């Protein structure tokens, strides 16, 4: 306890942590301890990815029906918390945890009030069992469990000081955390230039100067991003968790671009099989492409903006 106090003081002096960070960390430690001791709650530590968390949230309706427990989700980024908070009826509490607390939690596999889905997934062979099947097994749900929610979602454009053509703007999302980068910046800039010549506005989902110096570029909250894309009418994204979010929530026309060389030497077909997107399509199906040198011409010649 004394050593931790001294370390906290040193971190504050060096600017590594604020007093607010330390208070939040301590508060969350107490809350986690409280929830773990209560049979009323199910504490879940999900894989720390946007698409993974979305998928889990969409299975919680069935999980709560069968188990009757309140759900506590532990996430490490504000962006993830924004997503879980959309599921007001499925997720009862979201705790934003610090990295050092996450490392501690990652060693805890499972007890009566904690479900470390990330650790459980690592123990399964993801190459031969789909992500959805794995989650259903971990949550002990029926094999035909549906992806659904009781929450009524509504996304509105509010207080966004952004000028764009409603129904004729394309949001380009060039970044991904877990996918290897295959589509170069020049590809995205060329896409933007092409659509501009066709009378469209362009907005980049990015804070990278490569794009922000030439086009409108923003990193908004989850709900604002969904609302903006729905209003814009079009979305093209490199395969990321945001693509999962758009597949489920967005009414816009969509293109998802997959990496040429997926992880671990898997074939492109295997990567498509592991993708969560197809189970999430609600409003309309997205066009899917594997990135290649001629993809720009393929998109130009497609009926995407017809």
VEXTOR-640685 format. One record per residue (C-alpha): residue in three letters; x negated, y negated, z negated; residue number from 1. Coordinates in steps of 0.5 Angstrom, whole numbers, plus 500, padded with zeros to 3 digits. Last residue first. Layout:
<recs>
@aa = ala	px = X	py = Y	pz = Z	i = NUM
...
</recs>
This chain:
<recs>
@aa = unk	px = 550	py = 490	pz = 618	i = 306
@aa = unk	px = 546	py = 488	pz = 612	i = 305
@aa = unk	px = 543	py = 496	pz = 611	i = 304
@aa = unk	px = 545	py = 498	pz = 618	i = 303
@aa = unk	px = 538	py = 501	pz = 619	i = 302
@aa = unk	px = 533	py = 498	pz = 624	i = 301
@aa = unk	px = 530	py = 493	pz = 620	i = 300
@aa = unk	px = 530	py = 498	pz = 614	i = 299
@aa = unk	px = 526	py = 503	pz = 619	i = 298
@aa = unk	px = 521	py = 498	pz = 621	i = 297
@aa = unk	px = 519	py = 497	pz = 614	i = 296
@aa = unk	px = 519	py = 504	pz = 613	i = 295
@aa = unk	px = 514	py = 505	pz = 618	i = 294
@aa = unk	px = 507	py = 506	pz = 614	i = 293
@aa = unk	px = 511	py = 510	pz = 609	i = 292
@aa = unk	px = 515	py = 510	pz = 603	i = 291
@aa = unk	px = 520	py = 515	pz = 602	i = 290
@aa = unk	px = 527	py = 513	pz = 603	i = 289
@aa = unk	px = 534	py = 513	pz = 599	i = 288
@aa = unk	px = 540	py = 509	pz = 602	i = 287
@aa = unk	px = 544	py = 508	pz = 596	i = 286
@aa = unk	px = 551	py = 511	pz = 595	i = 285
@aa = unk	px = 557	py = 507	pz = 593	i = 284
@aa = unk	px = 560	py = 505	pz = 586	i = 283
@aa = unk	px = 559	py = 510	pz = 581	i = 282
@aa = unk	px = 552	py = 514	pz = 583	i = 281
@aa = unk	px = 549	py = 516	pz = 577	i = 280
@aa = unk	px = 548	py = 524	pz = 578	i = 279
@aa = unk	px = 544	py = 522	pz = 585	i = 278
@aa = unk	px = 539	py = 517	pz = 581	i = 277
@aa = unk	px = 536	py = 522	pz = 576	i = 276
@aa = unk	px = 530	py = 524	pz = 580	i = 275
@aa = unk	px = 527	py = 531	pz = 579	i = 274
@aa = unk	px = 530	py = 533	pz = 585	i = 273
@aa = unk	px = 527	py = 527	pz = 589	i = 272
@aa = unk	px = 520	py = 529	pz = 586	i = 271
@aa = unk	px = 521	py = 536	pz = 588	i = 270
@aa = unk	px = 522	py = 534	pz = 595	i = 269
@aa = unk	px = 516	py = 529	pz = 595	i = 268
@aa = unk	px = 512	py = 535	pz = 593	i = 267
@aa = unk	px = 509	py = 535	pz = 586	i = 266
@aa = unk	px = 502	py = 534	pz = 586	i = 265
@aa = unk	px = 502	py = 532	pz = 579	i = 264
@aa = unk	px = 506	py = 525	pz = 580	i = 263
@aa = unk	px = 509	py = 524	pz = 587	i = 262
@aa = unk	px = 505	py = 522	pz = 593	i = 261
@aa = unk	px = 509	py = 518	pz = 598	i = 260
@aa = unk	px = 513	py = 514	pz = 592	i = 259
@aa = unk	px = 520	py = 513	pz = 593	i = 258
@aa = unk	px = 524	py = 507	pz = 595	i = 257
@aa = unk	px = 531	py = 506	pz = 593	i = 256
@aa = unk	px = 536	py = 502	pz = 598	i = 255
@aa = unk	px = 542	py = 499	pz = 595	i = 254
@aa = unk	px = 549	py = 495	pz = 597	i = 253
@aa = unk	px = 552	py = 492	pz = 591	i = 252
@aa = unk	px = 557	py = 495	pz = 586	i = 251
@aa = unk	px = 552	py = 495	pz = 581	i = 250
@aa = unk	px = 553	py = 499	pz = 574	i = 249
@aa = unk	px = 550	py = 506	pz = 575	i = 248
@aa = unk	px = 546	py = 506	pz = 581	i = 247
@aa = unk	px = 543	py = 499	pz = 579	i = 246
@aa = unk	px = 541	py = 502	pz = 572	i = 245
@aa = unk	px = 538	py = 508	pz = 575	i = 244
@aa = unk	px = 534	py = 503	pz = 580	i = 243
@aa = unk	px = 532	py = 499	pz = 574	i = 242
@aa = unk	px = 529	py = 506	pz = 571	i = 241
@aa = unk	px = 524	py = 505	pz = 577	i = 240
@aa = unk	px = 524	py = 507	pz = 584	i = 239
@aa = unk	px = 522	py = 501	pz = 588	i = 238
@aa = unk	px = 528	py = 497	pz = 589	i = 237
@aa = unk	px = 532	py = 494	pz = 594	i = 236
@aa = unk	px = 538	py = 491	pz = 592	i = 235
@aa = unk	px = 544	py = 487	pz = 596	i = 234
@aa = unk	px = 551	py = 484	pz = 594	i = 233
@aa = unk	px = 548	py = 477	pz = 591	i = 232
@aa = unk	px = 554	py = 477	pz = 586	i = 231
@aa = unk	px = 553	py = 484	pz = 584	i = 230
@aa = unk	px = 545	py = 483	pz = 583	i = 229
@aa = unk	px = 546	py = 477	pz = 579	i = 228
@aa = unk	px = 551	py = 481	pz = 574	i = 227
@aa = unk	px = 546	py = 487	pz = 574	i = 226
@aa = unk	px = 540	py = 482	pz = 572	i = 225
@aa = unk	px = 544	py = 478	pz = 567	i = 224
@aa = unk	px = 546	py = 485	pz = 563	i = 223
@aa = unk	px = 539	py = 487	pz = 563	i = 222
@aa = unk	px = 536	py = 481	pz = 561	i = 221
@aa = unk	px = 532	py = 477	pz = 567	i = 220
@aa = unk	px = 525	py = 477	pz = 570	i = 219
@aa = unk	px = 525	py = 472	pz = 575	i = 218
@aa = unk	px = 522	py = 470	pz = 582	i = 217
@aa = unk	px = 525	py = 465	pz = 587	i = 216
@aa = unk	px = 520	py = 466	pz = 593	i = 215
@aa = unk	px = 513	py = 464	pz = 595	i = 214
@aa = unk	px = 509	py = 463	pz = 589	i = 213
@aa = unk	px = 513	py = 467	pz = 585	i = 212
@aa = unk	px = 512	py = 473	pz = 590	i = 211
@aa = unk	px = 504	py = 474	pz = 589	i = 210
@aa = unk	px = 505	py = 470	pz = 582	i = 209
@aa = unk	px = 508	py = 476	pz = 579	i = 208
@aa = unk	px = 514	py = 475	pz = 575	i = 207
@aa = unk	px = 518	py = 480	pz = 578	i = 206
@aa = unk	px = 525	py = 481	pz = 580	i = 205
@aa = unk	px = 524	py = 478	pz = 587	i = 204
@aa = unk	px = 530	py = 473	pz = 590	i = 203
@aa = unk	px = 531	py = 473	pz = 597	i = 202
@aa = unk	px = 536	py = 469	pz = 601	i = 201
@aa = unk	px = 539	py = 472	pz = 607	i = 200
@aa = unk	px = 540	py = 468	pz = 614	i = 199
@aa = unk	px = 537	py = 474	pz = 618	i = 198
@aa = unk	px = 530	py = 470	pz = 619	i = 197
@aa = unk	px = 530	py = 470	pz = 611	i = 196
@aa = unk	px = 531	py = 478	pz = 611	i = 195
@aa = unk	px = 525	py = 479	pz = 615	i = 194
@aa = unk	px = 521	py = 474	pz = 611	i = 193
@aa = unk	px = 523	py = 478	pz = 605	i = 192
@aa = unk	px = 521	py = 485	pz = 608	i = 191
@aa = unk	px = 514	py = 482	pz = 610	i = 190
@aa = unk	px = 513	py = 480	pz = 603	i = 189
@aa = unk	px = 515	py = 487	pz = 600	i = 188
@aa = unk	px = 511	py = 491	pz = 605	i = 187
@aa = unk	px = 505	py = 486	pz = 604	i = 186
@aa = unk	px = 505	py = 487	pz = 596	i = 185
@aa = unk	px = 504	py = 494	pz = 598	i = 184
@aa = unk	px = 509	py = 500	pz = 597	i = 183
@aa = unk	px = 505	py = 506	pz = 594	i = 182
@aa = unk	px = 504	py = 504	pz = 587	i = 181
@aa = unk	px = 505	py = 511	pz = 583	i = 180
@aa = unk	px = 511	py = 512	pz = 579	i = 179
@aa = unk	px = 512	py = 511	pz = 572	i = 178
@aa = unk	px = 512	py = 503	pz = 571	i = 177
@aa = unk	px = 515	py = 501	pz = 577	i = 176
@aa = unk	px = 515	py = 494	pz = 581	i = 175
@aa = unk	px = 517	py = 492	pz = 587	i = 174
@aa = unk	px = 524	py = 490	pz = 586	i = 173
@aa = unk	px = 527	py = 486	pz = 591	i = 172
@aa = unk	px = 534	py = 482	pz = 590	i = 171
@aa = unk	px = 538	py = 481	pz = 597	i = 170
@aa = unk	px = 542	py = 475	pz = 598	i = 169
@aa = unk	px = 548	py = 474	pz = 602	i = 168
@aa = unk	px = 554	py = 476	pz = 598	i = 167
@aa = unk	px = 553	py = 469	pz = 594	i = 166
@aa = unk	px = 548	py = 465	pz = 597	i = 165
@aa = unk	px = 543	py = 463	pz = 592	i = 164
@aa = unk	px = 541	py = 458	pz = 587	i = 163
@aa = unk	px = 539	py = 460	pz = 580	i = 162
@aa = unk	px = 541	py = 456	pz = 573	i = 161
@aa = unk	px = 544	py = 462	pz = 570	i = 160
@aa = unk	px = 548	py = 460	pz = 564	i = 159
@aa = unk	px = 553	py = 466	pz = 565	i = 158
@aa = unk	px = 554	py = 470	pz = 571	i = 157
@aa = unk	px = 559	py = 476	pz = 569	i = 156
@aa = unk	px = 558	py = 483	pz = 567	i = 155
@aa = unk	px = 563	py = 487	pz = 564	i = 154
@aa = unk	px = 563	py = 494	pz = 562	i = 153
@aa = unk	px = 568	py = 498	pz = 558	i = 152
@aa = unk	px = 565	py = 503	pz = 553	i = 151
@aa = unk	px = 568	py = 510	pz = 553	i = 150
@aa = unk	px = 562	py = 512	pz = 557	i = 149
@aa = unk	px = 561	py = 518	pz = 562	i = 148
@aa = unk	px = 556	py = 522	pz = 565	i = 147
@aa = unk	px = 559	py = 529	pz = 564	i = 146
@aa = unk	px = 558	py = 535	pz = 560	i = 145
@aa = unk	px = 558	py = 541	pz = 565	i = 144
@aa = unk	px = 553	py = 545	pz = 561	i = 143
@aa = unk	px = 556	py = 544	pz = 555	i = 142
@aa = unk	px = 552	py = 540	pz = 550	i = 141
@aa = unk	px = 547	py = 542	pz = 545	i = 140
@aa = unk	px = 543	py = 535	pz = 546	i = 139
@aa = unk	px = 537	py = 539	pz = 548	i = 138
@aa = unk	px = 540	py = 543	pz = 552	i = 137
@aa = unk	px = 544	py = 537	pz = 556	i = 136
@aa = unk	px = 538	py = 533	pz = 556	i = 135
@aa = unk	px = 534	py = 539	pz = 560	i = 134
@aa = unk	px = 539	py = 540	pz = 565	i = 133
@aa = unk	px = 539	py = 533	pz = 566	i = 132
@aa = unk	px = 532	py = 532	pz = 567	i = 131
@aa = unk	px = 532	py = 538	pz = 572	i = 130
@aa = unk	px = 529	py = 545	pz = 570	i = 129
@aa = unk	px = 523	py = 547	pz = 575	i = 128
@aa = unk	px = 518	py = 542	pz = 574	i = 127
@aa = unk	px = 520	py = 539	pz = 568	i = 126
@aa = unk	px = 517	py = 545	pz = 564	i = 125
@aa = unk	px = 520	py = 544	pz = 557	i = 124
@aa = unk	px = 516	py = 542	pz = 551	i = 123
@aa = unk	px = 515	py = 535	pz = 553	i = 122
@aa = unk	px = 522	py = 534	pz = 553	i = 121
@aa = unk	px = 523	py = 536	pz = 546	i = 120
@aa = unk	px = 518	py = 531	pz = 544	i = 119
@aa = unk	px = 521	py = 525	pz = 548	i = 118
@aa = unk	px = 528	py = 528	pz = 545	i = 117
@aa = unk	px = 526	py = 527	pz = 538	i = 116
@aa = unk	px = 532	py = 528	pz = 534	i = 115
@aa = unk	px = 533	py = 526	pz = 527	i = 114
@aa = unk	px = 538	py = 527	pz = 522	i = 113
@aa = unk	px = 537	py = 535	pz = 521	i = 112
@aa = unk	px = 530	py = 535	pz = 523	i = 111
@aa = unk	px = 526	py = 535	pz = 529	i = 110
@aa = unk	px = 519	py = 533	pz = 532	i = 109
@aa = unk	px = 516	py = 528	pz = 528	i = 108
@aa = unk	px = 509	py = 527	pz = 531	i = 107
@aa = unk	px = 512	py = 521	pz = 535	i = 106
@aa = unk	px = 515	py = 518	pz = 529	i = 105
@aa = unk	px = 508	py = 516	pz = 527	i = 104
@aa = unk	px = 506	py = 513	pz = 533	i = 103
@aa = unk	px = 512	py = 509	pz = 534	i = 102
@aa = unk	px = 511	py = 506	pz = 527	i = 101
@aa = unk	px = 504	py = 504	pz = 530	i = 100
@aa = unk	px = 507	py = 501	pz = 536	i = 99
@aa = unk	px = 513	py = 497	pz = 533	i = 98
@aa = unk	px = 520	py = 499	pz = 533	i = 97
@aa = unk	px = 526	py = 496	pz = 535	i = 96
@aa = unk	px = 532	py = 499	pz = 532	i = 95
@aa = unk	px = 539	py = 500	pz = 535	i = 94
@aa = unk	px = 545	py = 502	pz = 532	i = 93
@aa = unk	px = 552	py = 505	pz = 533	i = 92
@aa = unk	px = 550	py = 507	pz = 540	i = 91
@aa = unk	px = 556	py = 510	pz = 544	i = 90
@aa = unk	px = 562	py = 505	pz = 543	i = 89
@aa = unk	px = 557	py = 499	pz = 544	i = 88
@aa = unk	px = 554	py = 502	pz = 550	i = 87
@aa = unk	px = 551	py = 495	pz = 553	i = 86
@aa = unk	px = 547	py = 495	pz = 546	i = 85
@aa = unk	px = 543	py = 501	pz = 549	i = 84
@aa = unk	px = 541	py = 497	pz = 555	i = 83
@aa = unk	px = 539	py = 491	pz = 551	i = 82
@aa = unk	px = 535	py = 495	pz = 546	i = 81
@aa = unk	px = 531	py = 498	pz = 552	i = 80
@aa = unk	px = 529	py = 491	pz = 555	i = 79
@aa = unk	px = 527	py = 489	pz = 548	i = 78
@aa = unk	px = 522	py = 494	pz = 548	i = 77
@aa = unk	px = 520	py = 500	pz = 543	i = 76
@aa = unk	px = 526	py = 504	pz = 542	i = 75
@aa = unk	px = 530	py = 508	pz = 536	i = 74
@aa = unk	px = 537	py = 509	pz = 537	i = 73
@aa = unk	px = 542	py = 511	pz = 532	i = 72
@aa = unk	px = 548	py = 514	pz = 533	i = 71
@aa = unk	px = 554	py = 515	pz = 529	i = 70
@aa = unk	px = 556	py = 523	pz = 528	i = 69
@aa = unk	px = 562	py = 526	pz = 530	i = 68
@aa = unk	px = 558	py = 532	pz = 532	i = 67
@aa = unk	px = 562	py = 535	pz = 538	i = 66
@aa = unk	px = 566	py = 528	pz = 540	i = 65
@aa = unk	px = 559	py = 524	pz = 539	i = 64
@aa = unk	px = 555	py = 529	pz = 544	i = 63
@aa = unk	px = 561	py = 528	pz = 549	i = 62
@aa = unk	px = 560	py = 520	pz = 549	i = 61
@aa = unk	px = 553	py = 521	pz = 548	i = 60
@aa = unk	px = 551	py = 524	pz = 555	i = 59
@aa = unk	px = 551	py = 517	pz = 558	i = 58
@aa = unk	px = 547	py = 514	pz = 553	i = 57
@aa = unk	px = 542	py = 519	pz = 554	i = 56
@aa = unk	px = 542	py = 518	pz = 562	i = 55
@aa = unk	px = 541	py = 510	pz = 560	i = 54
@aa = unk	px = 535	py = 512	pz = 556	i = 53
@aa = unk	px = 531	py = 516	pz = 561	i = 52
@aa = unk	px = 532	py = 511	pz = 566	i = 51
@aa = unk	px = 529	py = 505	pz = 562	i = 50
@aa = unk	px = 523	py = 509	pz = 559	i = 49
@aa = unk	px = 521	py = 510	pz = 552	i = 48
@aa = unk	px = 523	py = 518	pz = 552	i = 47
@aa = unk	px = 529	py = 518	pz = 547	i = 46
@aa = unk	px = 528	py = 518	pz = 539	i = 45
@aa = unk	px = 535	py = 519	pz = 536	i = 44
@aa = unk	px = 537	py = 518	pz = 529	i = 43
@aa = unk	px = 544	py = 522	pz = 528	i = 42
@aa = unk	px = 548	py = 519	pz = 522	i = 41
@aa = unk	px = 553	py = 521	pz = 517	i = 40
@aa = unk	px = 548	py = 526	pz = 514	i = 39
@aa = unk	px = 544	py = 521	pz = 511	i = 38
@aa = unk	px = 537	py = 521	pz = 509	i = 37
@aa = unk	px = 534	py = 520	pz = 516	i = 36
@aa = unk	px = 539	py = 514	pz = 516	i = 35
@aa = unk	px = 536	py = 511	pz = 510	i = 34
@aa = unk	px = 529	py = 512	pz = 512	i = 33
@aa = unk	px = 530	py = 509	pz = 519	i = 32
@aa = unk	px = 533	py = 503	pz = 515	i = 31
@aa = unk	px = 527	py = 502	pz = 510	i = 30
@aa = unk	px = 522	py = 503	pz = 516	i = 29
@aa = unk	px = 526	py = 498	pz = 520	i = 28
@aa = unk	px = 526	py = 493	pz = 515	i = 27
@aa = unk	px = 518	py = 494	pz = 514	i = 26
@aa = unk	px = 517	py = 493	pz = 522	i = 25
@aa = unk	px = 522	py = 487	pz = 522	i = 24
@aa = unk	px = 518	py = 484	pz = 516	i = 23
@aa = unk	px = 511	py = 485	pz = 519	i = 22
@aa = unk	px = 514	py = 482	pz = 526	i = 21
@aa = unk	px = 517	py = 476	pz = 523	i = 20
@aa = unk	px = 510	py = 475	pz = 519	i = 19
@aa = unk	px = 507	py = 474	pz = 526	i = 18
@aa = unk	px = 502	py = 480	pz = 528	i = 17
@aa = unk	px = 495	py = 480	pz = 532	i = 16
@aa = unk	px = 494	py = 472	pz = 531	i = 15
@aa = unk	px = 487	py = 473	pz = 527	i = 14
@aa = unk	px = 490	py = 471	pz = 521	i = 13
@aa = unk	px = 496	py = 475	pz = 521	i = 12
@aa = unk	px = 493	py = 481	pz = 523	i = 11
@aa = unk	px = 488	py = 480	pz = 517	i = 10
@aa = unk	px = 494	py = 479	pz = 512	i = 9
@aa = unk	px = 497	py = 485	pz = 515	i = 8
@aa = unk	px = 491	py = 489	pz = 514	i = 7
@aa = unk	px = 490	py = 487	pz = 507	i = 6
@aa = unk	px = 498	py = 489	pz = 505	i = 5
@aa = unk	px = 496	py = 496	pz = 509	i = 4
@aa = unk	px = 490	py = 497	pz = 504	i = 3
@aa = unk	px = 494	py = 495	pz = 498	i = 2
@aa = unk	px = 500	py = 500	pz = 500	i = 1
</recs>
